[in-house]
Amino acid sequence: MTTVFVSHPQSKLAHYFGDRASAALQAIAQVRFNPTDTDLSSADLAEQARDCDAIVSYRQTAGDEALFAALPQLKAFVRCAIDIRNIDVASASRHGVLVTRASAGFVPAVAEWIVGAMIDLGRHISASSEGYHAGRTVASAMGRELRGSTLGVIGYGQIGRYLCDIALALGMRIVVHDPHTATGRAEFAQATLEALLAQADFVACLAAATGETENMMNAAAFAAMQPHAFFINASRGDLVDEDALLAALDAGVIAGCALDVGRAPDQMPSLRVAAHPRVIATPHIGGLTPPAVEHQAMETVSQLAEIFQGRAPQGAVNAAEAFRWRQAFRVGA
């Protein structure tokens, strides 16, 4: 039977893989789990995964040249997440290791988090609760309804499309910026980034993290927003110039923001930003719901079942170059 190593730290296993996926994986392979509660270095992972045929990779587990070179028995590096930026796919291909990724099972969960953040920001819910928790009398503040407000969506991917439909049902006006994708929807206005920022009451940042989008929300972008507008980031911290965001909050250039991501380890919000009184921050929980986690974990198990039967699964990134996998499982024989 093939052997699989699961790299999730012990405290992350239940939340990000789960009992059902663990049992399903154990039904098709011998399984070894990360015995520690830390993100393993390449050297530690190579030691723990020695003689394993595949690694199920937690999102923080790097797949680099040193790892693939140190594990000559490894045939597959299976990412239990959609983000593979910390996997050196070229190195994996040179060593013949198949790389796969999971699909986005978290689309409804993240979109719902954004709606919750808009309501929280617009109705001062967290700010009021914080005052009461501190034993203070809290003054009533005028709120903003979502109905009739303008939502600016930066990035019209899967989450963006799902969010736009929810916002439309709530009676919001929707403006989309995505230079690579047309919405094809007459009810969604498509605009430049500058035009979107000038109109939106809520700005939801959902662009992919690339070199092109690094720090796209900078001082000029925040200055283009309306002073009563709120900024929401549920994508990646790389998209935001944090110094510019803090300056905009301090100066009242924008009314506030909500963050589920940032530049801290494991894509968490940075403490210096999260501590700001006009910020609502959560520890990267947008996609942390049982259906979302189970979707990716069970998909990962299904991918491994396909791999062990010599078939390239949906989500394979470099099947043509994965000669170790092809030879071990007689792919094409």
Buried (B, 14 or more C-beta within 10 A) or exposed (E): EBBBBBBBBEEBBEEBBBEBBBEBBEEBBEBBBBEEEEBBBBEBBBEBBBEBBBBBBBBBBBBBBBBBEBBEEBBBBBBBBBBBEEBBBEBBBBBBBBBBBBEBBBBBBBBBBBBBBBBBBBBBBBBBEEBEEEEEEEEEEEEBEBEEBBBBBBBBBBBBBBBBBBBBEBEBBBBBBBEEEEBEBEEBBBBEBEBBBBBBBBBBBBBBBEEEBEBBBBBEBBBBBBEEBBBBBBBBBBBBBBEBBBBBBEEEBBBBBBBBBBBBEEBBBBEEBBEBEBBBBBBBEBBBBEEBBBBBBBBBBBBBBBBBEBBBBEBBBBBEBBBBBBEBBEBEE
